[in-house]
Amino acid sequence: MTSAPLAARLGVPSGPLFFPVTAYGPDGSVDLDTYRLHVRRGVEAGAAAVFACCGTGEFHALTPEEFELCVTAAVEATEGRVPVVAGAGYGTALAVRYARLAERAGADGLLAMPPYLVKAAQEGLLRHYRQMAAATSLPVIVYQRDNAVFTPETVVGLARTEGIVGFKDGLGDLDLMQRIVSAVRAEDPGDFLYFNGLPTAELTQPAYGGIGITLYSSAVFCFAPEIALACHTAFRTGDTDTAHRLIDGFYRPFVELRAQGSGYAVSLVKAGVRLRGLDVGEVRPPLHEPAGDHVKQLARLIERGHALLEEGR
């Protein structure tokens, strides 16, 4: 773990946040060599951080032993150049266990996934994440999505909790997010980080940027880092022409293709990585591989995205 606080290292979005897929070999086991290569290439392409074993990395499909091996491999591959944030989740006891495994593996922080199965009240959610934060010295980013949806008052409570440094939104309710940002700001608990965590965040980032949220996860960076980096630069510099060209010509069609299958937020991304020449294997059940025609459409979209980059030069 590096000495610089995670919040300080992520506060200035120097590049996209990279959520690598987890590589599997032909026998279905974790392929750590390919995973290291995937992570290393992402860092070299300009990622600002590596979020290992999170949603795109099939956290749900990894055993605790595989999880620790992958986080360790990500830390090794980054060589301290960017922070490594590891996923952690399930019920409180297991979430604490994953958090401690991530700390032992050398991670710089945690992305706290929603609790398993139950839909808890706000009081229970607050207890859950506070126990996670207290379990290790790692800073925690809380992920809002599915069965973990928070009121502004609860997020104020999270922001006041020692060790919780940020809040990632995978819900997409901008009215709620504006009220959350406002409530936390009014209480002034310090520098609290916010992330756009929707599956293809670039499509909605102009809207999130409007309420001051500049950090976002980029699944596209896994298989088309050139496109993702160009889009991130356009957002950061106010180059609306480039941003609109990429959103209209690449990101909107990609989101529409992603919507053609359940689980495509992961499996289509993994197919994209394979299309770019790195065999990271297939997804594990219960996810399934995208249809062959959808993969062909993705290949054409990647070509289109690179053509759009050339048009802007």
LINDA-V114398 format. One record per residue. N is the residue number from 1. RES is the residue in one letter. SS is DSSP state (hx for helix, st for strand, lp for the rest). Layout:
# LINDA-V114398
n=N res=RES ss=SS
n=N res=RES ss=SS
This chain:
# LINDA-V114398
n=1 res=M ss=lp
n=2 res=T ss=lp
n=3 res=S ss=lp
n=4 res=A ss=lp
n=5 res=P ss=lp
n=6 res=L ss=hx
n=7 res=A ss=hx
n=8 res=A ss=hx
n=9 res=R ss=hx
n=10 res=L ss=hx
n=11 res=G ss=lp
n=12 res=V ss=lp
n=13 res=P ss=lp
n=14 res=S ss=lp
n=15 res=G ss=lp
n=16 res=P ss=lp
n=17 res=L ss=st
n=18 res=F ss=st
n=19 res=F ss=lp
n=20 res=P ss=lp
n=21 res=V ss=lp
n=22 res=T ss=lp
n=23 res=A ss=lp
n=24 res=Y ss=st
n=25 res=G ss=lp
n=26 res=P ss=lp
n=27 res=D ss=lp
n=28 res=G ss=lp
n=29 res=S ss=lp
n=30 res=V ss=st
n=31 res=D ss=lp
n=32 res=L ss=hx
n=33 res=D ss=hx
n=34 res=T ss=hx
n=35 res=Y ss=hx
n=36 res=R ss=hx
n=37 res=L ss=hx
n=38 res=H ss=hx
n=39 res=V ss=hx
n=40 res=R ss=hx
n=41 res=R ss=hx
n=42 res=G ss=hx
n=43 res=V ss=hx
n=44 res=E ss=hx
n=45 res=A ss=hx
n=46 res=G ss=lp
n=47 res=A ss=lp
n=48 res=A ss=lp
n=49 res=A ss=st
n=50 res=V ss=st
n=51 res=F ss=st
n=52 res=A ss=st
n=53 res=C ss=lp
n=54 res=C ss=lp
n=55 res=G ss=lp
n=56 res=T ss=lp
n=57 res=G ss=lp
n=58 res=E ss=lp
n=59 res=F ss=hx
n=60 res=H ss=hx
n=61 res=A ss=hx
n=62 res=L ss=lp
n=63 res=T ss=lp
n=64 res=P ss=hx
n=65 res=E ss=hx
n=66 res=E ss=hx
n=67 res=F ss=hx
n=68 res=E ss=hx
n=69 res=L ss=hx
n=70 res=C ss=hx
n=71 res=V ss=hx
n=72 res=T ss=hx
n=73 res=A ss=hx
n=74 res=A ss=hx
n=75 res=V ss=hx
n=76 res=E ss=hx
n=77 res=A ss=hx
n=78 res=T ss=hx
n=79 res=E ss=lp
n=80 res=G ss=lp
n=81 res=R ss=lp
n=82 res=V ss=lp
n=83 res=P ss=st
n=84 res=V ss=st
n=85 res=V ss=st
n=86 res=A ss=st
n=87 res=G ss=st
n=88 res=A ss=st
n=89 res=G ss=lp
n=90 res=Y ss=lp
n=91 res=G ss=lp
n=92 res=T ss=hx
n=93 res=A ss=hx
n=94 res=L ss=hx
n=95 res=A ss=hx
n=96 res=V ss=hx
n=97 res=R ss=hx
n=98 res=Y ss=hx
n=99 res=A ss=hx
n=100 res=R ss=hx
n=101 res=L ss=hx
n=102 res=A ss=hx
n=103 res=E ss=hx
n=104 res=R ss=hx
n=105 res=A ss=hx
n=106 res=G ss=lp
n=107 res=A ss=lp
n=108 res=D ss=lp
n=109 res=G ss=st
n=110 res=L ss=st
n=111 res=L ss=st
n=112 res=A ss=st
n=113 res=M ss=lp
n=114 res=P ss=lp
n=115 res=P ss=lp
n=116 res=Y ss=lp
n=117 res=L ss=lp
n=118 res=V ss=lp
n=119 res=K ss=lp
n=120 res=A ss=lp
n=121 res=A ss=lp
n=122 res=Q ss=hx
n=123 res=E ss=hx
n=124 res=G ss=hx
n=125 res=L ss=hx
n=126 res=L ss=hx
n=127 res=R ss=hx
n=128 res=H ss=hx
n=129 res=Y ss=hx
n=130 res=R ss=hx
n=131 res=Q ss=hx
n=132 res=M ss=hx
n=133 res=A ss=hx
n=134 res=A ss=hx
n=135 res=A ss=hx
n=136 res=T ss=lp
n=137 res=S ss=lp
n=138 res=L ss=lp
n=139 res=P ss=st
n=140 res=V ss=st
n=141 res=I ss=st
n=142 res=V ss=st
n=143 res=Y ss=st
n=144 res=Q ss=st
n=145 res=R ss=st
n=146 res=D ss=lp
n=147 res=N ss=lp
n=148 res=A ss=st
n=149 res=V ss=lp
n=150 res=F ss=lp
n=151 res=T ss=lp
n=152 res=P ss=hx
n=153 res=E ss=hx
n=154 res=T ss=hx
n=155 res=V ss=hx
n=156 res=V ss=hx
n=157 res=G ss=hx
n=158 res=L ss=hx
n=159 res=A ss=hx
n=160 res=R ss=lp
n=161 res=T ss=lp
n=162 res=E ss=lp
n=163 res=G ss=lp
n=164 res=I ss=st
n=165 res=V ss=st
n=166 res=G ss=st
n=167 res=F ss=st
n=168 res=K ss=st
n=169 res=D ss=st
n=170 res=G ss=lp
n=171 res=L ss=lp
n=172 res=G ss=lp
n=173 res=D ss=lp
n=174 res=L ss=hx
n=175 res=D ss=hx
n=176 res=L ss=hx
n=177 res=M ss=hx
n=178 res=Q ss=hx
n=179 res=R ss=hx
n=180 res=I ss=hx
n=181 res=V ss=hx
n=182 res=S ss=hx
n=183 res=A ss=hx
n=184 res=V ss=hx
n=185 res=R ss=hx
n=186 res=A ss=hx
n=187 res=E ss=hx
n=188 res=D ss=lp
n=189 res=P ss=lp
n=190 res=G ss=lp
n=191 res=D ss=lp
n=192 res=F ss=lp
n=193 res=L ss=st
n=194 res=Y ss=st
n=195 res=F ss=st
n=196 res=N ss=st
n=197 res=G ss=lp
n=198 res=L ss=lp
n=199 res=P ss=lp
n=200 res=T ss=lp
n=201 res=A ss=lp
n=202 res=E ss=hx
n=203 res=L ss=hx
n=204 res=T ss=hx
n=205 res=Q ss=hx
n=206 res=P ss=hx
n=207 res=A ss=hx
n=208 res=Y ss=hx
n=209 res=G ss=hx
n=210 res=G ss=hx
n=211 res=I ss=lp
n=212 res=G ss=lp
n=213 res=I ss=lp
n=214 res=T ss=lp
n=215 res=L ss=st
n=216 res=Y ss=st
n=217 res=S ss=st
n=218 res=S ss=st
n=219 res=A ss=lp
n=220 res=V ss=hx
n=221 res=F ss=hx
n=222 res=C ss=hx
n=223 res=F ss=lp
n=224 res=A ss=lp
n=225 res=P ss=hx
n=226 res=E ss=hx
n=227 res=I ss=hx
n=228 res=A ss=hx
n=229 res=L ss=hx
n=230 res=A ss=hx
n=231 res=C ss=hx
n=232 res=H ss=hx
n=233 res=T ss=hx
n=234 res=A ss=hx
n=235 res=F ss=hx
n=236 res=R ss=hx
n=237 res=T ss=hx
n=238 res=G ss=lp
n=239 res=D ss=lp
n=240 res=T ss=hx
n=241 res=D ss=hx
n=242 res=T ss=hx
n=243 res=A ss=hx
n=244 res=H ss=hx
n=245 res=R ss=hx
n=246 res=L ss=hx
n=247 res=I ss=hx
n=248 res=D ss=hx
n=249 res=G ss=hx
n=250 res=F ss=hx
n=251 res=Y ss=hx
n=252 res=R ss=hx
n=253 res=P ss=hx
n=254 res=F ss=hx
n=255 res=V ss=hx
n=256 res=E ss=hx
n=257 res=L ss=hx
n=258 res=R ss=hx
n=259 res=A ss=lp
n=260 res=Q ss=lp
n=261 res=G ss=lp
n=262 res=S ss=lp
n=263 res=G ss=lp
n=264 res=Y ss=hx
n=265 res=A ss=hx
n=266 res=V ss=hx
n=267 res=S ss=hx
n=268 res=L ss=hx
n=269 res=V ss=hx
n=270 res=K ss=hx
n=271 res=A ss=hx
n=272 res=G ss=hx
n=273 res=V ss=hx
n=274 res=R ss=hx
n=275 res=L ss=hx
n=276 res=R ss=lp
n=277 res=G ss=lp
n=278 res=L ss=lp
n=279 res=D ss=lp
n=280 res=V ss=lp
n=281 res=G ss=lp
n=282 res=E ss=lp
n=283 res=V ss=lp
n=284 res=R ss=lp
n=285 res=P ss=lp
n=286 res=P ss=lp
n=287 res=L ss=lp
n=288 res=H ss=lp
n=289 res=E ss=lp
n=290 res=P ss=lp
n=291 res=A ss=lp
n=292 res=G ss=hx
n=293 res=D ss=hx
n=294 res=H ss=hx
n=295 res=V ss=hx
n=296 res=K ss=hx
n=297 res=Q ss=hx
n=298 res=L ss=hx
n=299 res=A ss=hx
n=300 res=R ss=hx
n=301 res=L ss=hx
n=302 res=I ss=hx
n=303 res=E ss=hx
n=304 res=R ss=hx
n=305 res=G ss=hx
n=306 res=H ss=hx
n=307 res=A ss=hx
n=308 res=L ss=hx
n=309 res=L ss=hx
n=310 res=E ss=hx
n=311 res=E ss=hx
n=312 res=G ss=lp
n=313 res=R ss=lp
